Amino acid sequence: CEKPLATTADDARELAEAAAAAGLIGAVPFIYRYHPMVREARARIARGEAGDLLTLDCSYLQDWMLLPGDDDWRVRSEAGGASRAFADIGSHLCDLIEFVTGERIRALSARSRRVYAERGGHAVDTEDLVAVLVETGSGALGTLLISQMAPGRKNALTLELHGSRQSLRFEQERPEELWVGMREESRLLLRDPATAGADAARLQRVPAGHAMGYQDAFNGFVADVYAAIGGARPDGLPTFADGHRSAVLTEAVLDSAAHDGRWVEVTA
C-alpha cells in the first residue's frame, strides 16, 4: 500500500493489526531504504563506527508546488488527509532517519506554513512546508526541513548524521555516494559491491561504475516483498507497522504545529 497507509493513525493501526492477525505480508514503499549507500550508512552506524549519535541535519526539498497555479489532489484534506508536505515527503525522511540510526524520534516541535490559500481556483487547507526539531531516544537533537516550494530542488532528500567519531551524509540525488567526515579527514565512498557491507551488497544488481538509482531502489523493494510472500525474511522490509509509525509521526507534527510549536512526545 502506498503511503500514507491511512489518513489517521488509528486507521493505520487497524490495518497493521489486521495484516498481522491474518498472517499476511503488508508492505509500504519507503523505497529510499533500498539505496545501497543508505544500507552502507546503516551498517556503519550499527557497527559503532560513527560513535554515539549527537545531532542530525536532514531535509527533503522539492519545487513542484512552487507556483500558485500548481495544484494536486493532495492539497485538499478531504482527499489526502490533514497533512500534505509532511505526510507526502516528510514521512520518507523520518522513516529513513529511524531506519538508518536505529533510533526512534521520541519528541518533536514543529512549525508549518501554507503559502497560498488557493491553488488552481481551489481552497487549500494543507501545509506547503514544515520545520521540525526532533529528539531521538538517545538524546540526539536534530533539525528537519520539509518543503515542496524550494526552487530548483526536484527530489533533494538529504540525511546528515553526526556521531561522536564520524559524520555520515547521504543525498538521494547522488545515490552512488556516501560522505564520511572525521576530525582528521573526510572521505567520499562510491558504491562498490566488492567493498560494501553484506546488506548493501545484496541490493547492488550491477557492478561498480554502472549507475544505480531510484528505479533500482524500487525494484529492490518489490523483490523483497515477493521474497517475504515466499517465506523469506528480508532485512529492512518496510511493513504496515512502519506505515502506522509514519501516521503517528504525522499526527504529532500536526499537533505541535497547531499549538505554536509546543514539544510533543511521540509514544507509539
Beta strands, then each sheet from edge to edge (+ up, - down):
strand 1: 53-61
strand 2: 105-113
strand 3: 118-119
strand 4: 122-123
strand 5: 129-136
strand 6: 141-147
strand 7: 156-163
strand 8: 167-171
strand 9: 177-181
strand 10: 186-190
strand 11: 264-265
sheet 1: 10+ 9- 8+ 7- 1+ 6+ 5- 2+ 11-
sheet 2: 3+ 4-
end
